[in-house]
Amino acid sequence: MQDLPDPRTLLAPDRADGSIYSDPDLYDMEMDRIFMHNWIWVAHRSEIPEPGDFITTFVGPHPVIVCRDRQGVVHVMLNRCRHRAATVCELRRGKTASFVCPYHGWAYGLDGTLRGVPHQEGYSGHLDKSSLPLVNLRVEEYNGLVFATFDETIPSLDSWLGRAKPWIDLFMKQGAGWPVKTMGEHKFTFPGNWKIQLENTTDAYHFPIVHKSFLDSVDQETQDTLNFVGGKGFVEDLGNGHSVMVMIPELVDLDENLDAPIPERFAELAAGLSKDYPSEKVRQIIRAVGGSGFNLNLFPNLACSMAFFRVLRPLSATSTEIRHIAIGMDGGPDVANQARLRLHEHFQGPMGFGTPDDAEAWDRVQRGSLAGKNIDILLNRGLGHEARRPDGNLYSDVSAETGMRAAYRQWLVAMTDKAFPAEGEGA
């Protein structure tokens, strides 16, 4: 039997071996030790608002159904019939009263209970329906974000999110006083390892280089706002692999400084909104349209990235699916939500300026990492002036790789149950 790779030999506090992007045995270990034993984001509350609403998605490689039952309880269930393992739902989303396997017609309730078996007499009394529900995962929710896990023994979601919770609350202020809702998505696959994208969410260093074409496409006021490398922003380790990258400090709390001038690019929108809303509400809506000034990375698969959700799903050691989910104001003015969608399309849309450039960079990292052996990937930017907040959080300047180091510390804990001796407090 081939020995499994030892993650401790592949990672140091300031560097990693290139094989972490391509070793299939290491990938299989990650799918077990990380994606079956941590809280994995599966949905936003607005995707399943009413009883009978469902979506299908994945927890690591495992297909699941996320559904709200008749009592309003959210269930995350393996999309696998208990008879012969066929999937019981192939739709991406919808509304239903039950899930029926297309192979032999076994029918399940919204909570996964096995309700009906055709020609049950054929089992001669050797079938106990109560013992064969769809397998339910453990489910918990925070501020509209729904997470699931296979592991009944790990701490609560509240404990897992920890110091990331205030940042989630700040991110959700993009509802401008209304609840946040999802407004559609697009997804794509890039030929690279999932951790390459995980690193990217808190990588400000690449922005003025990779996204120069985007910066050339916007007005000077927006360019100045996004000229944050070398600015007053920061990257902070929030514990448990989570981190935040603050690029525009004045847009951290969207309810503060509402008397600041409205950006010129939103002047026409503000004028239209002023016909129906008072001045302060108009300013709050405009702030929400522009999005927050930070990216929040929630280990291992969700980024709350300025004005959208980015969700990663590992497909193999060298392939990853990315979903970009637009968000808006549930009950807010249509014209404002439309403006958010246009901004989303401009950068993150499939024909936008951001996504194609990012995907090419990730592809090049994957291909380049296969060149040579025993060559390190550096994770040391900003390490020399990293410091601690009074609450213990490590932080450094906005272009530092503090967020990547935070994710890899948790990666090591998940893969080995051990942290770096000198870095254990940040894990």
N, C-alpha and C positions, 0 to 999 in steps of 0.2 A: 504493500500500500504506500502511495506517495505521501510524504510528509507535507502537512499544511504549512503555508508560509507563516513566519513569526512576525506579526505587525511591529513588535518592539525593535526589530532590526531594520525596519523600513522608515522609521520616523524618528527625528530628533526635534528638540524645541524650535530649531530655526531652519530646518530643511527636511526634505523627504526624498526617498528613492523613486526614480521615474517609474518603476514597476507598479506603483500604487494605481496607475492609470490603466493598466493592461493585463494584470495577472488574473486569469479566470478563477483560480482557486481562492484568491483573496476576495474576489467579487462574490463568490458563493458564501464565503464567511460573512461578508457584509450583509447579504440578504437575510441571513439567519440572525446574526448577533446584533445588528442595528435595526433592520426593518421589521423584525418580529418581536423585538424587546424594547422598543421605544414608542413614544407617542408619534403617530404619523398623521399629518393633516389629510383629510379626505373631502371636505366640503365646506361651503359657507352656508349659514342658516338660510339665506335668501334663495338658495337653489332648491330647497325643499320646504316651502313655507306652509303648506297645507297637508292634512292627512291624505295619504295615498301618493303624495309626490315622491319621486325617487330619482336618483342618478346612479350610474354605474361607473366605477373607477377601480383603482388598484391600491393595495397596501403592499409595497414592494412588488413581487411578481404575482401576488395573489389577487384574482378578480373579486371585487366585492360590490354589493348593492348597498347604497345609503338611502334609507327610506324613513318616512315619518308615518307612524301607525295611527290608528283611529283615536288613540288617547293623546296624540301629539308627541309621543316619545320617539326619539331618533334611534334607529337601529343600523348597525353596519354588519352585514351578513356575507359570508362567503357565497359567491355566485356559483354554487355547485349543488346539484341535486343529490340527496342522500341515497338515491337508488343506484345509479350507474354513472354519476359524476358529470352529467351534461350541465352546461350553464342553463339557468332558468330564466335569464333575461339578457337580451342582446341589444336593447335600445339604450342609447346614451342617456336619455332622460325621459320622463313622462309622468303619467298619473295612472294608478291602477288600484284594483281592489284585492288582487292576489298575484302570485307568481306561479305560473304553470310550466312544468318541464315539457318541452316539445317532444321528448323521446317517448315517454310512457304515460304522460299526463298527471304525474304527481303534482298536487296543488298545495301551495304554501300561503299562509296569511302574511299580512304586512309586518308582523313581528317574527316571521320565520317558522311559526308553528305549522306542522304538517297537517293539513285539513282534509285532504281527499286523496285516495288511492284507487284508481279504476280496478274493478274486478278483485277487490281485496280478498274475496273468499279463496282465491288461488293460493294464498299464503297459509291456509288451514290453521289460522290462529297464531301463527309464528311471526306476526308483525305487530309491534307496539308503536303506533304512530306518535305517541307522546315522547318516545325516546329518539325520534329522528327529525328534529327541526333543522332548518338551515343553521349552520354554525354561526353564532353571534359573537362578534368581537366586543371587547370592552370599549365603551364610548363615553367621552366627556367633552364639554364645550366651554369655550371662554370667549366672551364678547363676539359671538356670532361665528367663531372659528370652531369647526367640528373636527375632533381628532379621534383616532381609534388605535387599539393595540391588541395583539394576541396575548400579551403578558398580564395576568391578573395580579402579579406580585409587585410590579413597579410602583413607585409613588404616584400620587394623584397628578392630574394635568396641571392643577394650580401650582403644585410644588415644582413640577418639571419646567413650567414657563418662568416661574420665579421672577427675577428682575427684568425679564422681557415684558411683563404684563403692562407696566405703565407706558411702554412704547407702543404696544398694541392699542391701548386706549387712545393714545395720541393719533395713531394712524387712522383710527375709525372716526376721527373728527372730520374726515372728508365727506361725511354725510351732511355737513352744514346744519346740524340740528335734526335732520331726518336719519333714519337707519341707513346704513350702507347696504347696497345691493350689488350683485353681479350683473353685468350687462353683456354677456357673450364672451367668447374666447376664440383663440386660434392656437393650434398646436403644431409642432414640427419636431423632427428628429435630427439630431446632429451626431456625427460619427466620433463620439468621444465619451470618456468616463464621466459619471455623474458628479464626481468631486470637482471637476474643472468648472462646472457651472456653479457649484456651491461656493467656490472661491470667488467667483466673479462678482457676486452681489455686494460684497464689501471691498471691492477693488476700485478705488477712485483713480489710482495711478494711471490706468489705461484710458480714462475718459477723453482727455484732450487729443489723444493720438488716434485711437480706434474710431472715435466718433467725431472726427474733424468734419466729415461731410455733413453730419447733422448740424453741427455748430455753424457751418457755412450757410445752412438753409434757414436759419432763424434770424430775427432782428437783433440789433446791437444790444438792446436792453436785456434780452434773454441770454445772449452770449455772455454778457457781464455777470449775470446772475449765476450762470453755470461755470464760471471761471473759478472753481473752488479749490483746485489743487494748489497748496501753499496758502490757503485761506485759514479762517478761524474754526473750521470744522474739525471733526475728530472721529476716530473709530474706537468703540468700546466693547470689551468682552463682558457679556451679561450673564455668564455662567451656563453650564450644561450645553455648551457648543453654540449658544445663541450669541449674536452680536448686532450692533447697530453702527451704521456709518452715517454721520450727520454731515451733509454737504452744504446745506443752506441753513445756518442756525436760526435765522429769523423766521423760518417756516417750520420749526419743530412743533410749536403749538399754534394751530391755525386760528384759535380764538383770541390770541394776543395781538396787540398792535393793529387792530382793525382800522385805525385811522391813518395807517400808512397809505401812500398814494397807490391807486389802482394802476397796474402795469398797462402801458399803452395798447398792447395787443388784446386786452380785455375791455377796452373803453366802449366799443360798440355793444358788446354783450351787457355790460353794466348799464348802459343807457336804456336798453330794452327791458332789463329786469326792473329798473326803477319805476316802470309804469305799474308794476304789480306789488312791489315790495318796498318797505322803508329802507333808508340808506344803510343802516347797520346790517340789515339782513342781506342786502345786495353785496356788501363787502364780504360777509361770511360766505355767501355762495361763490363769489369770485375766487376767494381763497381755496375753497373746496375744488373748484374747477382746475386750478393750477396744481393741486396736489401738495403732498408734504415735502419737507426738505431733507428726508432721510430714507435709507434702505434698512430694513430690519430682517435679519436672517434668523429663521427658526429651524434649528437642526432637527432632522436632516433634510426635509424636503420642501419647505415653504419659505418664500421671500415676500414680505410686504414691501414692495419696491416703489417708493415715491407715490405712485398713483394707480398701482395695479398689483395683482397677485401673480407671482411666478412660481409655478409648481414643477418640480423635477420628478421624473420616474425613470429609474435605471432599467434598461432593457437587456444589457449585457455588460461585460467589462468595458466594451468599446462602443457602446451605443446608448443614448439617453433621449427620452422624450421630454420636451418642454411645453408647458401650457402657459400662455399669457392670458390672464382673465381680467377684463376691464371691469371697473367698479364705478358706481355712481350713487346718486341720492334717491332713496326709495320714497317717493312722494314729492321730491324736488321738481323744479321746473324742467320741462322737456328740453328747452333750448339750452339749459346749462348742462344737462346730461349729454346732449348731442355734441356740445363743445368739448366735453371730456373725451368722448369717443374719437373726435377728430384729432385731438392731441395724442391720444393713445395710438391711433393709426400712424401718425406722423413719425413716431419713434419706434413703437413696439409692434406695429402691424406687420403683416407678411410682406408688404411693399414699402415699409417704413425705412428710416435711415439707421435705426439702432440694431434691430434684430439680425439683419444679414451681416453686418460688420462684426457683431459679437460672435455669431455662429462661425464665421470664417476664422476668427482668432482662436476659438475653442478647438476647431478642427486642426489648426496648425499646431496647437499645443499637443494634441493627441499624437499627431504624426511625428512631431519632433521628439517627443518623449521616447520613441522607439529607436532613436539613433544612439548607438553606443550602449555601454553598460556601466553600472556603478557611477553614474553622473547624477549629482544631486539637483533637485528642484529647490530653489531658494525661497524661504519664507521669512526672511530676516529684516525686511524693510520696516523701519520705525522702531526696531527693538532697542536701539541705543538710548532712546528718550521715552520709552514706555514707562508709565507711572501708575499709581493706584489712587482711586477715589477713596474718600472716607469709608464708603460701604464695601471696599475691597475690590471693586471692578478695575481691571487693567484698562488703560486707554493710551492712545498715542495720536499723532496728527492724522488728518483725513486721508493721506495717501499711504498710511502704514498698513502692514499686513497683519495687524492685531486680530481682525476678524477671522482670517484664515487660521492663524495659530489657535484661536479659541475653538474653531470647528475641529481641528486635528487633535487637540487635547481630548475633546469628547470622543472623537473617533477612536482614539487609543484606549480610553476607558471602556467604551462599548465592546471593543474587539478583544480586550485582555483583562478587564477589571482592574487595571493599574494605570496611574497617571505618571507623567514625568516627575521624578523626585523633587525638582526645584520649582515645578509649575503646578503642583497639585491643587492649590487653592483656586486656580482659574478654571479647573475642569468641572 
